[in-house]
């Protein structure tokens, strides 16, 4: 199917869409296939091989534990944080995995085979699942790639998946793959970018379902912040990173009781930090478009709802309309990155995660603040242009340093990009399409040390303890 807004904004658990959500989804698909083949009851042994970035930084990203949950039949969009804690504690205590939720096998994190220096041809985030019977005969085997944003691709089906994607786009009312095509639709129909995206979404959902779904997405973003603000102490993982969001919130509530506009950046910083601290805790977040960049869009949308001109007089209906329009616009820009380049830090560095999220957020803000399609495209271009070359080098393989602060910085960049675009008339020298291609090529040229391998940058220059 063509990439849609609900593909780019999905509900899952932290800390990583490519290293946690994707592997859990792949493991769950594998377990379901084993069951549908009628071979689950014959399963006697299990082998999981992790390659490249999944093996290099999997421990810090929760890859191994996510795979265990997926093999038990849990899906990232359905499992709750308390279920995660309960099942992982049981597996650790008993040393037994319930394959497909039914067949007990002695298996745990330590049994996974890690191959960090082996990069499979399709993508650095590769994983192979193999289940054998009591006689050692292979019952089922499959290799998957986690390609960013929680998306997975099976080995051998890449071409078929691309063909299906192309075919599905042909039947959309207003198909687009580039910003130029998107702007041309806006020109010929006099529609905004959010309206073009909404019409395409209506190919598979009603308008009411789209609105309800996007409002639910935002409610999960809000819930993520609320939970995060109640947590205190240090983030898990051993880096001894202190949670800042609760203290910052307490201070803001004392200093800014009436949402004084001069405090807008402190509130934006708070929302971004809160979301990403919750993500680092393995909590429930919205992939937007990745987990590592999950705080940017909620933070900029918070700005739109609380500090954009006229929002102090807005009704609930106005607020709901702003949320839907913002997310549809951001989703349209996300489609461009997903289809022309990548949103995977392991493939193109953090420019593909934080950079794309900042670009999406800038576009969303420009649209709800009354920007023309050309100004919206310009906002997205400015935000990405100034994230080009951003590396992915988290310390200890944990989505904490520099990831959490990076979301706050990128949210402010998005707001500034939108404001700059709105002060212009939409004409600009560098197009969004040119910047996206540049991001893709920069990612290809970037050393693997700086693409989520824990072999360069801060990951090696900062002492972990």
C-alpha positions in Angstrom: 0.0 0.0 0.0 1.1 3.6 -0.5 2.7 5.2 2.5 0.0 7.1 4.5 -0.2 9.3 7.5 -1.0 6.4 9.8 2.1 4.6 8.7 4.3 7.6 9.6 2.5 8.2 12.9 2.0 4.8 14.6 1.8 3.9 18.3 4.6 1.8 19.7 7.1 1.5 22.5 10.5 3.0 23.0 13.3 3.5 22.6 13.7 3.0 18.8 11.4 2.6 15.9 14.1 0.9 13.8 15.7 -1.1 16.6 12.7 -1.8 18.8 9.4 -1.4 17.0 10.6 -2.9 13.7 12.3 -6.0 15.2 9.3 -6.7 17.4 7.0 -6.4 14.4 9.2 -8.7 12.3 9.3 -11.3 15.1 5.6 -11.2 15.6 5.0 -11.7 11.8 7.4 -14.7 11.9 5.6 -16.3 14.8 2.3 -15.8 13.1 3.6 -17.4 9.9 4.9 -20.4 11.9 1.4 -20.8 13.4 -0.4 -20.4 10.0 1.8 -23.0 8.5 0.7 -25.4 11.1 4.2 -26.0 12.4 4.2 -24.1 15.7 3.5 -27.3 17.8 6.6 -29.0 16.2 9.0 -26.2 17.2 11.8 -27.5 19.4 14.6 -24.9 18.9 14.9 -21.3 17.9 17.8 -19.2 16.5 17.9 -15.5 16.0 20.8 -13.8 14.1 21.1 -10.1 14.2 23.3 -8.2 11.7 24.9 -4.8 11.4 23.5 -2.0 13.4 20.9 -4.2 15.2 23.8 -6.3 16.6 26.1 -3.3 17.3 23.6 -1.2 19.3 20.8 -3.6 20.0 21.4 -3.9 23.7 21.0 -0.2 24.3 18.0 0.1 21.9 16.1 -2.8 23.5 16.3 -4.9 20.3 16.7 -8.2 21.9 13.9 -7.9 24.4 11.6 -6.5 21.7 12.3 -9.5 19.6 11.4 -11.8 22.5 8.1 -10.0 23.0 7.4 -10.2 19.2 8.1 -14.0 19.2 5.5 -14.3 21.9 3.0 -12.7 19.6 3.0 -9.2 20.9 2.7 -6.3 18.4 4.3 -2.8 19.2 1.1 -0.9 18.6 -1.0 -3.1 21.0 1.3 -4.0 23.9 1.2 -1.8 27.0 4.3 -0.8 29.0 3.1 -2.8 32.0 2.8 -5.9 29.8 6.3 -5.3 28.6 7.7 -5.3 32.1 5.7 -8.3 33.2 6.6 -10.6 30.2 10.3 -9.6 30.2 10.5 -10.3 33.9 8.9 -13.7 33.5 11.2 -14.6 30.6 14.3 -13.5 32.6 13.2 -15.4 35.7 12.2 -18.7 33.9 14.6 -18.6 31.0 11.7 -19.7 28.9 10.0 -18.0 25.9 6.4 -18.7 24.9 6.8 -19.0 21.1 3.6 -17.8 19.4 2.2 -17.4 22.9 1.8 -21.2 23.1 5.0 -23.2 22.9 7.6 -22.9 25.7 11.2 -22.8 24.5 14.3 -22.2 26.6 15.5 -19.0 25.0 16.6 -15.5 26.1 18.6 -12.5 25.1 22.0 -14.3 25.7 21.0 -16.9 23.1 20.8 -14.4 20.2 23.7 -14.5 17.7 25.2 -11.1 17.1 27.0 -10.2 13.8 27.8 -6.5 14.0 30.4 -6.6 11.3 28.2 -8.4 8.8 26.0 -6.1 6.7 23.4 -7.8 4.6 22.9 -6.3 1.1 19.5 -4.7 1.6 20.0 -2.8 4.8 22.2 -2.7 7.9 19.3 -3.6 10.2 19.0 -7.2 9.2 17.6 -10.2 11.3 17.1 -13.9 10.5 14.7 -16.1 12.4 15.0 -19.9 12.2 12.9 -22.5 14.0 13.7 -26.2 13.9 12.0 -29.4 15.0 13.4 -32.0 17.5 15.4 -33.6 14.7 17.1 -30.4 13.7 15.2 -29.9 10.5 14.3 -26.3 9.7 10.5 -25.7 10.0 10.6 -22.1 9.0 13.2 -19.4 8.3 12.9 -15.8 7.3 15.1 -12.7 7.1 13.7 -9.2 7.6 15.1 -5.7 7.5 14.0 -2.9 9.8 14.2 0.1 7.4 13.2 2.9 9.7 10.1 4.2 11.3 9.0 0.7 12.3 8.7 -0.4 8.7 9.9 -3.9 7.9 10.8 -5.6 4.6 11.3 -9.3 4.0 14.4 -10.5 2.1 13.5 -11.5 -1.4 10.3 -9.4 -1.5 11.8 -5.9 -1.8 11.0 -5.6 -5.5 7.5 -7.0 -5.0 7.0 -4.5 -2.2 8.1 -1.6 -4.4 5.9 -2.8 -7.2 2.9 -3.0 -4.9 3.7 0.5 -3.6 3.8 1.9 -7.1 0.6 0.1 -8.1 -1.3 1.4 -5.0 -0.1 4.9 -5.7 -1.6 4.8 -9.1 -5.1 4.4 -7.7 -4.8 7.3 -5.3 -6.8 10.4 -6.3 -3.8 12.7 -6.1 -0.6 10.6 -6.1 2.7 12.2 -5.5 6.3 11.1 -4.8 8.0 14.5 -5.0 7.4 17.9 -3.7 7.1 19.2 -7.2 4.2 16.8 -7.9 2.6 17.7 -4.6 2.8 21.4 -5.4 1.4 20.8 -8.8 -1.7 19.1 -7.3 -2.1 22.1 -5.1 -1.8 24.5 -8.1 -4.3 22.6 -10.3 -6.9 21.9 -7.6 -6.4 25.1 -5.4 -6.1 22.7 -2.4 -3.7 23.1 0.5 -1.1 20.4 1.2 -3.2 19.0 4.1 -6.3 18.8 1.8 -4.3 16.8 -0.8 -3.2 14.4 1.8 -6.7 14.1 3.3 -8.2 13.3 -0.1 -5.6 10.5 -0.6 -6.3 9.2 2.9 -10.0 9.0 2.1 -9.1 6.4 -0.5 -9.0 3.9 2.5 -10.8 5.7 5.3 -13.7 8.1 5.8 -13.1 11.7 6.7 -14.5 11.0 10.2 -12.2 8.1 10.6 -9.2 10.1 9.6 -10.0 12.9 12.0 -10.7 10.5 14.8 -7.5 8.6 14.1 -5.3 11.7 14.1 -6.9 13.1 17.2 -6.2 9.7 18.9 -2.6 9.9 17.8 -2.3 13.4 19.4 -4.0 12.1 22.6 -1.3 9.4 22.9 1.3 12.2 22.4 -0.3 14.1 25.3 -0.5 11.0 27.4 3.2 10.3 26.8 4.0 13.7 28.2 1.7 13.3 31.2 3.3 10.0 32.1 6.8 11.3 31.6 6.2 14.3 33.9 5.4 11.9 36.8 8.7 9.9 36.5 11.6 11.0 38.6 15.2 9.9 39.0 17.6 8.5 36.4 16.8 7.1 33.0 17.5 3.3 32.6 20.6 2.0 30.9 23.6 2.9 33.0 24.5 6.3 31.7 23.0 7.9 34.8 21.2 10.6 32.7 18.8 12.5 35.0 15.2 13.1 34.0 14.8 16.8 33.6 11.2 17.2 32.4 9.5 16.9 35.8 11.7 19.6 37.4 11.4 21.8 34.4 7.6 21.5 34.4 7.4 22.3 38.1 9.5 25.5 37.5 7.4 26.5 34.5 4.2 26.1 36.4 5.6 28.5 39.0 7.1 31.1 36.6 4.6 31.0 33.8 1.1 30.3 35.1 -0.6 32.2 32.2 1.4 30.9 29.2 3.3 34.2 28.6 4.6 34.1 25.0 8.1 34.9 26.2 8.2 31.4 27.6 7.3 29.6 24.3 10.7 28.0 23.9 10.8 26.7 27.4 7.5 25.0 26.9 8.6 23.6 23.5 11.8 22.3 25.1 9.8 20.7 27.9 7.5 18.8 25.6 10.3 17.5 23.4 12.4 16.4 26.5 9.4 14.8 28.2 8.5 12.7 25.1 12.0 11.5 24.5 12.7 10.8 28.2 9.6 8.5 28.1 10.9 7.0 24.8 14.2 6.3 26.5 12.4 4.6 29.3 10.7 2.2 26.8 7.4 3.8 27.3 4.5 4.3 24.9 5.1 6.9 22.3 4.0 7.9 18.8 6.6 7.1 16.1 6.8 10.5 14.4 8.2 9.4 12.0 10.7 7.5 14.2 11.1 7.0 17.9 14.4 8.7 18.1 12.7 11.9 16.8 9.4 11.3 18.5 9.5 14.6 20.5 9.8 17.1 17.7 6.3 17.0 16.2 4.5 16.9 19.6 6.6 19.9 20.7 5.9 22.0 17.6 2.2 21.1 17.6 2.1 22.2 21.2 3.5 25.5 20.1 0.8 25.7 17.4 -2.0 25.1 19.9 -0.7 27.4 22.6 1.4 30.2 21.1 0.4 30.6 17.4 -1.6 33.8 16.8 -5.3 33.5 17.6 -5.1 30.2 19.4 -5.8 31.8 22.8 -9.3 32.4 21.5 -9.7 29.0 19.8 -12.6 26.7 20.5 -12.1 22.9 20.9 -13.3 22.4 17.4 -10.7 24.9 16.2 -8.0 23.0 18.1 -9.1 19.7 16.7 -9.0 21.2 13.2 -5.5 22.5 13.8 -4.3 19.1 15.0 -5.7 17.3 12.0 -4.4 19.8 9.5 -0.9 19.9 11.1 -0.5 16.1 11.1 -1.8 15.7 7.6 0.6 18.3 6.3 3.5 16.8 8.3 2.5 13.4 6.9 2.6 14.6 3.3 6.2 15.8 3.8 7.0 12.5 5.6 5.9 10.6 2.5 8.5 12.5 0.4 11.3 11.4 2.8 10.1 7.9 3.0 9.8 7.4 -0.7 12.8 9.5 -2.0 15.4 8.9 0.7 15.2 7.3 4.2 14.1 7.9 7.7 16.5 5.3 9.2 19.4 6.6 11.3 21.3 3.4 10.6 21.0 4.1 6.8 21.5 7.8 6.5 22.4 9.1 10.0 20.3 11.3 12.3 19.5 13.7 9.4 17.0 11.0 8.3 15.3 10.9 11.7 15.6 14.3 13.5 16.1 16.1 10.2 12.9 14.6 8.6 10.9 15.2 11.7 12.0 18.8 11.9 11.1 19.3 8.3 7.7 17.7 8.7 7.0 19.8 11.8 8.0 23.0 10.1 5.6 22.3 7.3 2.8 21.4 9.6 3.3 24.7 11.5 3.5 26.8 8.4 0.2 25.3 7.1 -1.8 25.9 10.3 -0.4 29.4 10.5 -1.9 30.2 7.1 1.0 29.5 4.8 0.5 28.9 1.1 1.6 25.5 -0.3 4.8 27.2 -1.6 5.5 28.6 1.9 4.9 25.2 3.5 7.3 23.5 1.1 9.8 26.3 1.8 9.5 25.7 5.6 10.1 22.0 5.1 13.2 22.8 2.9 14.7 25.2 5.4 14.4 22.8 8.3 16.1 19.9 6.5 18.7 22.0 4.8 20.1 22.9 8.2 20.0 19.3 9.5 22.1 17.9 6.6 25.0 15.8 7.7 23.6 15.1 11.2 25.2 12.0 12.5 23.7 9.2 14.6 26.2 8.3 17.4 24.3 7.7 20.6 26.4 7.0 23.6 26.2 3.4 24.8 23.7 2.7 22.0 21.1 4.3 24.2 18.6 6.8 22.7 19.5 9.4 25.3 22.6 11.4 24.6 22.5 13.3 22.3 19.1 12.2 21.2 16.9 13.8 23.9 18.3 17.3 23.7 18.6 17.0 19.9 14.8 16.8 19.7 14.4 20.1 21.6 16.9 21.8 19.4 15.3 20.5 16.2 11.8 21.6 17.4 13.0 25.1 17.8 14.6 24.9 14.3 11.3 23.8 12.9 9.5 26.8 14.4 12.1 29.2 13.1 12.0 27.6 9.7 8.2 28.0 9.5 8.5 31.7 10.6 11.2 32.4 8.0 9.1 30.8 5.3 6.0 32.8 6.3 7.9 36.0 6.0 8.7 35.2 2.4 6.4 34.7 -0.6 7.2 31.0 -1.1 9.8 31.5 -3.8 13.3 30.2 -2.9 16.5 29.1 -4.6 16.8 25.5 -3.3 13.8 23.2 -3.6 12.7 20.6 -1.0 13.3 17.8 -3.6 16.9 19.0 -4.0 17.4 18.9 -0.3 15.9 15.4 0.1 18.1 14.1 -2.7 21.1 15.7 -1.0 20.2 14.2 2.3 20.0 10.7 0.7 23.4 11.2 -1.0 25.0 12.6 2.1 23.8 9.5 4.0 25.4 7.2 1.4 28.7 9.0 1.7 28.6 9.2 5.5 31.0 6.8 7.2 29.3 3.9 8.8 30.9 5.0 12.1 28.3 7.7 12.2 25.2 5.7 11.4 24.0 4.0 14.6 26.9 1.6 15.0 28.4 3.0 18.2 31.8 3.1 16.5 32.3 6.9 16.1 31.5 10.3 17.4 30.1 10.8 20.9 29.7 7.0 21.2 33.5 6.5 21.4 34.7 9.9 22.7 32.5 10.1 25.8 33.2 7.7 28.7 30.0 5.9 29.6 30.5 5.6 33.3 
